[in-house]
Amino acid sequence: MTNLWHLLLDQPILNALIFLYQIFFSNLGLAIIVLTILVRLALIPLTNPQLKSAQKMQALAPELEKLKKKYKGDKQKLMQAQLDLYKKHNVNPASGCLPQILQFIILISLYRTFSQVIRPDGASVVESLSKNLYPFIHLTKGTSLNLQFLYLNLSKPDLIYLPGFFALPGPFVILSTVFQFLSSKLMMPTVKLEEKEAQATEEKTDDLALSMQKQMLYLFPAMTLIFGYTMASGVILYWFIFSLFSFIQQLMIGQSKKKGDKNDKERN
């Protein structure tokens, strides 16, 4: 299984990164940016349906809450009513599972590749990488990859050192954290509505679910900020582009949905 993963994902991604590195005049940072964008573009057929389904689920949140109240204490009828509601609006809650798994596998391969390439041990890295490169992609023996991008050494964390202060997170760490938060927030259901419903419900299950959603909203950005202190800035650069792309993609889908809803209202 490991060999198959390496053959189908790790090796092609590694070769694509080195190929882009050569095209862009030994600029590894630019190669990382372009490769991340290309992968995200390739994943659009998987991510777009998943995001659209998530938005439909958000729109159905008020109806789902009404069903919870109506069939309170009867889980079987509640489940059937929810299935009927999903069917009526052509929503499949499980439709995003497989795309999410595939995306996660590809993201792991990207991370593994960047971690393998972005290392400070120079010529030994090139020698190790050359064993996994295709014949038409070549790195000269004894050379080292250029790890400089803008002010960054891609093998070191993106930190700003101020005299008398602890190290502060650099611009790419902050941007990664911000867009991770914004992207997560767009994926969340309508929190204000859920807060009202939770307050109106005697049971505490709604409050627990709402609390978990809020924690997840802040957890991933916080983890991004913390990992930024130790993670190579080349990986942070990739995560920034990934999060920015996700944020823009969600905005575009949201605008498309609003435009479609507006057109439907005008026709009616």
C-alpha positions in Angstrom: 0.0 0.0 0.0 2.9 2.4 0.9 4.6 1.6 -2.4 1.4 2.3 -4.3 0.9 5.6 -2.5 4.5 6.6 -3.4 4.1 5.6 -7.0 0.7 7.2 -7.7 1.0 10.4 -5.5 4.3 11.2 -3.8 6.5 10.6 -6.8 4.4 12.5 -9.4 4.0 15.5 -6.9 7.7 15.5 -6.2 8.6 15.5 -9.9 6.0 18.2 -10.6 7.6 20.4 -7.9 11.1 19.9 -9.2 9.9 20.5 -12.8 8.3 23.8 -11.8 11.5 24.7 -9.8 13.5 24.3 -13.0 11.0 26.2 -15.1 10.9 29.2 -12.7 14.7 29.6 -12.6 15.4 27.8 -9.4 12.7 29.6 -7.4 11.4 27.0 -5.0 8.9 29.4 -3.4 7.2 30.2 -6.7 7.2 26.5 -7.6 5.4 25.7 -4.3 2.8 28.4 -5.0 2.1 27.3 -8.6 2.0 23.6 -7.7 -0.5 24.3 -4.8 -2.7 26.3 -7.2 -2.6 23.6 -9.8 -3.5 20.9 -7.3 -6.4 23.0 -6.0 -7.6 23.6 -9.6 -7.5 19.9 -10.2 -9.6 19.3 -7.1 -12.4 21.7 -8.1 -14.6 18.9 -9.5 -14.4 17.3 -6.0 -14.6 20.4 -3.8 -17.3 22.4 -5.6 -20.1 19.8 -5.2 -19.0 19.4 -1.6 -19.1 23.1 -0.8 -22.4 23.5 -2.6 -23.9 20.7 -0.6 -22.6 22.3 2.6 -24.3 25.6 1.6 -27.6 23.7 1.0 -27.3 22.1 4.4 -26.9 25.6 5.9 -30.0 26.8 4.1 -32.0 23.8 5.5 -30.9 24.5 9.1 -34.1 26.2 10.1 -36.2 23.4 8.6 -34.2 20.8 10.4 -34.6 22.6 13.8 -38.4 22.7 13.2 -38.3 18.9 12.6 -36.4 18.4 15.8 -39.1 20.2 17.8 -41.9 18.5 16.0 -40.6 15.0 16.5 -39.0 15.5 19.8 -38.6 12.2 21.6 -39.3 10.1 18.4 -35.9 9.5 16.8 -37.3 7.2 14.1 -39.9 9.7 12.8 -37.3 12.5 13.0 -34.8 10.5 11.0 -37.4 9.7 8.3 -38.6 13.4 8.2 -35.0 14.5 7.7 -34.4 12.0 4.9 -37.6 13.3 3.2 -36.4 16.9 3.6 -33.0 16.0 2.0 -34.7 14.2 -0.8 -37.1 17.1 -1.5 -34.2 19.5 -1.8 -31.8 17.0 -3.6 -29.3 17.0 -0.8 -27.1 14.0 0.1 -25.4 14.6 3.5 -23.0 11.7 2.7 -22.0 13.0 -0.7 -18.9 14.8 0.6 -17.3 11.9 2.3 -15.4 10.4 -0.6 -14.2 13.7 -2.0 -13.0 14.7 1.5 -11.0 11.5 1.9 -9.4 11.9 -1.6 -8.5 15.6 -0.8 -7.0 14.6 2.5 -4.8 11.9 0.9 -3.5 14.4 -1.7 -2.9 17.0 1.0 -0.8 14.4 3.0 1.3 13.7 -0.2 1.8 17.4 -0.7 2.9 17.9 2.9 5.2 14.8 2.7 6.8 16.1 -0.5 7.4 19.6 0.7 8.8 18.3 4.0 11.2 16.0 2.0 12.4 18.8 -0.3 12.5 21.8 2.1 15.5 20.7 4.2 18.7 22.6 4.9 21.1 19.7 4.2 21.9 20.9 0.7 23.6 18.5 -1.7 22.5 15.4 0.2 18.8 16.4 -0.3 19.4 16.6 -4.1 21.1 13.2 -4.1 18.2 11.7 -2.2 15.6 13.3 -4.4 17.3 12.2 -7.6 16.5 8.6 -6.9 12.8 9.4 -7.2 12.9 11.7 -10.2 11.8 10.7 -13.7 14.6 10.4 -16.4 13.6 13.6 -18.1 13.8 15.6 -14.8 17.3 16.0 -13.7 19.1 17.7 -10.8 22.8 18.1 -11.1 24.8 16.1 -8.6 26.5 18.1 -5.9 24.2 21.2 -6.3 21.8 22.5 -3.6 18.3 23.6 -3.9 17.8 27.4 -3.6 15.7 27.8 -0.4 15.5 31.6 -0.6 12.1 33.2 -1.4 11.6 36.9 -0.7 12.8 37.3 2.9 12.2 33.6 3.7 14.6 30.8 4.1 12.0 28.1 3.2 13.6 25.5 5.5 13.2 27.7 8.6 10.1 29.0 10.4 8.6 32.4 9.3 9.4 34.3 12.5 10.3 37.9 13.2 12.9 38.4 15.9 12.7 41.7 17.8 15.3 42.7 20.4 14.0 42.0 23.9 10.9 40.2 22.7 9.9 36.7 22.0 9.9 35.7 18.3 6.7 36.9 16.6 4.9 35.1 13.8 5.8 36.3 10.4 3.5 37.7 7.7 2.9 34.3 6.0 2.0 32.6 9.3 -0.4 35.4 10.2 -2.0 35.3 6.7 -2.3 31.6 6.8 -4.1 31.8 10.2 -6.4 34.6 9.0 -7.5 32.8 5.9 -7.8 29.5 7.7 -10.2 31.2 10.1 -12.2 33.0 7.3 -12.4 29.7 5.3 -13.6 27.8 8.4 -16.1 30.5 9.2 -17.7 30.3 5.8 -18.0 26.5 6.2 -19.9 26.8 9.5 -23.7 26.8 9.7 -25.5 30.0 10.6 -24.3 30.3 14.2 -26.7 33.0 15.3 -29.7 30.9 14.3 -28.4 27.9 16.2 -27.8 30.0 19.3 -31.4 31.1 19.3 -32.6 27.5 18.7 -30.3 26.2 21.5 -31.6 28.7 23.9 -35.2 27.8 23.1 -34.5 24.0 23.5 -34.7 22.5 26.9 -32.2 19.7 26.1 -28.5 20.6 26.3 -27.5 18.6 23.2 -27.9 21.6 20.9 -25.7 23.7 23.3 -23.1 21.0 23.2 -23.1 20.8 19.4 -22.9 24.6 19.1 -20.0 24.7 21.5 -18.1 22.1 19.5 -18.7 24.0 16.3 -17.4 27.2 17.9 -14.3 25.4 19.2 -13.6 24.0 15.7 -13.9 27.5 14.3 -11.0 28.7 16.4 -9.1 25.4 16.9 -7.6 25.0 13.3 -6.5 28.7 13.0 -4.9 28.4 16.5 -3.1 25.2 15.4 -1.9 27.0 12.3 -0.5 29.8 14.4 1.2 27.5 16.8 2.7 25.2 14.2 4.0 28.3 12.4 6.6 28.7 15.2 8.3 25.4 14.4 7.2 24.4 10.8 9.4 25.2 7.8 8.2 28.4 6.1 8.0 26.5 2.8 5.2 24.4 4.2 3.5 27.5 5.7 3.7 29.2 2.3 1.9 26.2 0.8 -0.8 26.3 3.6 -1.3 30.1 3.0 -2.0 29.5 -0.7 -4.2 26.5 0.1 -6.3 28.5 2.6 -6.5 31.6 0.4 -7.7 29.5 -2.6 -10.3 27.8 -0.4 -11.6 31.1 0.8 -11.8 32.6 -2.7 -13.5 29.4 -4.0 -16.1 29.5 -1.2 -16.8 33.2 -1.9 -17.3 32.5 -5.6 -19.7 29.7 -4.9 -21.6 31.8 -2.4 -21.9 34.6 -4.9 -23.1 32.2 -7.6 -25.7 30.8 -5.2 -27.0 34.3 -4.3 -27.2 35.2 -8.0 -29.1 32.0 -8.7 -31.5 32.6 -5.8 -32.1 36.2 -7.1 -32.9 34.9 -10.5 -35.3 32.4 -9.1 -37.2 35.1 -7.2 -37.4 37.3 -10.2 -38.9 34.4 -12.3 -41.4 33.7 -9.6 
